[in-house]
Amino acid sequence: MKIRTIYELQDAIDSEMAWRKHELSAVRSNVSNARKFAKDTAIRAGIALLYAHWEGTIKNIATYYLEYVSVLGLSYGQLKPNFLAVALKYNLQSFEESNKTTIHTTIVNKVINSHDVKFKIPVEGIIKTNSNLNSEIFMEIMETIGLECKEYESSYKLIDTVLL
């Protein structure tokens, strides 16, 4: 699904959250209704599922947001630095990998001369959780999409020591 409007973005986020909440509510109910041994097993399974939903939610919603920003039709000059970095990611990689000044100059000229060019953010493969969405990776994802993460800092210990 291509996300073209703020309403489609909100619908995608709402759908993502709804089915995950529904599934986690079912697990909670199973834990509540289980007997001793089954309860311990249900809790362990629930924690694994909770982590899977944590990772999937963050990855999918961040990707939806990148899709939305990508279709806004902004030029490179209108981008915040985080989106400019994402848009130029592959150029920056080749800049790093090469020792050739000609390649460096070409990339720098592209950045300088692209101020009014409409950008296209590569969406696939940008948001990576590395199958270990700890607080450090979470902060990187938030930086990638240009959002503050200060309000989540109090949860980092819980994420890193309990959930993971």
PLY file of the C-alpha trace (Angstrom):
ply
format ascii 1.0
element vertex 164
property float x
property float y
property float z
element edge 163
property int vertex1
property int vertex2
end_header
0.00 0.00 0.00
1.38 3.35 -1.01
0.82 6.03 1.60
0.01 9.30 -0.15
-1.82 11.40 2.46
-1.68 12.07 6.17
-5.01 10.25 6.45
-3.63 7.13 4.77
-0.63 7.33 7.12
-2.94 7.50 10.14
-5.06 4.62 8.80
-1.96 2.47 8.28
-0.73 3.21 11.81
-4.19 2.55 13.30
-4.46 -0.79 11.45
-0.97 -1.77 12.54
-1.73 -1.03 16.17
-5.24 -2.57 16.19
-4.34 -6.10 15.18
-1.28 -6.12 17.44
-3.31 -4.94 20.45
-5.97 -7.54 19.68
-3.41 -10.35 19.57
-1.66 -9.22 22.75
-5.02 -8.96 24.52
-5.71 -12.58 23.58
-2.37 -13.62 25.05
-3.11 -11.69 28.24
-6.45 -13.45 28.50
-4.76 -16.83 28.01
-2.31 -16.03 30.81
-5.11 -14.97 33.13
-7.10 -18.15 32.49
-4.22 -20.62 32.57
-3.27 -22.88 35.47
0.17 -22.86 37.14
2.42 -24.71 34.64
0.50 -23.49 31.61
0.54 -19.96 33.04
4.35 -19.92 33.24
4.56 -21.17 29.66
1.98 -18.62 28.48
3.91 -15.80 30.16
7.18 -16.81 28.48
5.44 -17.12 25.12
3.71 -13.79 25.73
7.04 -12.04 26.37
8.44 -13.41 23.11
5.33 -12.26 21.26
5.46 -8.86 22.97
9.03 -8.40 21.73
8.03 -9.45 18.20
5.23 -6.89 18.23
7.55 -4.20 19.63
10.05 -4.78 16.83
7.43 -5.13 14.09
5.48 -2.07 15.17
8.49 0.23 15.26
9.84 -1.04 11.94
6.51 -0.87 10.10
5.35 2.49 11.42
8.74 4.10 10.73
8.61 2.69 7.20
5.07 4.02 6.71
6.31 7.46 7.75
9.21 7.30 5.28
6.73 6.34 2.53
4.57 9.32 3.40
7.46 11.80 3.44
8.74 10.34 0.18
5.51 11.17 -1.70
5.29 14.76 -0.45
7.24 15.98 -3.48
9.80 17.97 -1.49
13.08 19.08 -3.00
16.44 18.27 -1.47
16.66 21.85 -0.22
13.42 21.42 1.75
14.56 18.30 3.56
15.66 18.05 7.15
19.18 16.64 7.39
17.96 13.18 8.48
15.86 12.75 5.32
18.64 14.17 3.16
20.96 11.54 4.67
18.45 8.79 3.86
17.93 10.11 0.33
21.68 10.25 -0.27
22.51 7.05 1.61
23.83 5.09 -1.34
25.86 8.06 -2.57
27.35 8.47 0.90
28.26 4.77 0.96
30.11 5.02 -2.33
31.79 8.21 -1.05
33.06 6.28 1.97
34.12 3.22 0.00
36.07 5.09 -2.68
39.43 6.78 -2.50
38.87 8.52 -5.83
38.51 12.28 -5.73
36.49 12.18 -8.96
33.78 10.14 -7.26
33.88 12.40 -4.17
33.58 15.51 -6.33
30.68 14.04 -8.32
28.78 13.26 -5.12
29.47 16.69 -3.59
28.33 18.38 -6.81
25.16 16.31 -6.76
24.39 17.50 -3.22
25.16 21.15 -4.06
23.27 21.18 -7.35
20.23 19.20 -6.20
18.75 21.91 -4.00
15.65 22.30 -6.19
15.44 18.69 -7.41
12.56 16.66 -6.03
13.85 13.80 -3.96
12.79 10.21 -3.64
13.56 8.43 -0.41
14.45 4.79 -0.81
11.99 3.21 1.62
12.84 -0.49 1.46
15.71 -1.60 3.65
16.18 1.74 5.41
14.59 0.90 8.76
16.57 -1.97 10.24
16.03 -3.51 13.66
18.79 -6.12 13.25
16.46 -8.60 15.01
17.49 -6.92 18.26
15.54 -3.72 18.71
17.34 -2.39 21.77
17.31 1.23 22.88
20.36 2.12 20.79
18.80 0.84 17.58
15.51 2.48 18.53
17.31 5.84 18.85
18.87 5.34 15.40
15.46 4.63 13.88
14.01 7.73 15.53
16.91 9.81 14.18
16.35 8.33 10.73
12.74 9.53 10.68
13.56 12.82 12.42
11.70 12.31 15.68
12.80 13.05 19.23
13.10 10.09 21.56
13.67 11.83 24.90
10.24 10.85 26.20
11.15 7.17 25.77
14.47 7.31 27.64
12.84 6.20 30.88
11.85 2.93 29.15
15.32 2.02 27.85
16.26 -0.06 30.87
13.00 -2.01 30.61
13.55 -2.58 26.89
17.21 -3.60 27.19
17.05 -5.75 30.30
13.53 -7.15 30.51
12.08 -7.27 27.00
15.28 -8.31 25.25
0 1
1 2
2 3
3 4
4 5
5 6
6 7
7 8
8 9
9 10
10 11
11 12
12 13
13 14
14 15
15 16
16 17
17 18
18 19
19 20
20 21
21 22
22 23
23 24
24 25
25 26
26 27
27 28
28 29
29 30
30 31
31 32
32 33
33 34
34 35
35 36
36 37
37 38
38 39
39 40
40 41
41 42
42 43
43 44
44 45
45 46
46 47
47 48
48 49
49 50
50 51
51 52
52 53
53 54
54 55
55 56
56 57
57 58
58 59
59 60
60 61
61 62
62 63
63 64
64 65
65 66
66 67
67 68
68 69
69 70
70 71
71 72
72 73
73 74
74 75
75 76
76 77
77 78
78 79
79 80
80 81
81 82
82 83
83 84
84 85
85 86
86 87
87 88
88 89
89 90
90 91
91 92
92 93
93 94
94 95
95 96
96 97
97 98
98 99
99 100
100 101
101 102
102 103
103 104
104 105
105 106
106 107
107 108
108 109
109 110
110 111
111 112
112 113
113 114
114 115
115 116
116 117
117 118
118 119
119 120
120 121
121 122
122 123
123 124
124 125
125 126
126 127
127 128
128 129
129 130
130 131
131 132
132 133
133 134
134 135
135 136
136 137
137 138
138 139
139 140
140 141
141 142
142 143
143 144
144 145
145 146
146 147
147 148
148 149
149 150
150 151
151 152
152 153
153 154
154 155
155 156
156 157
157 158
158 159
159 160
160 161
161 162
162 163
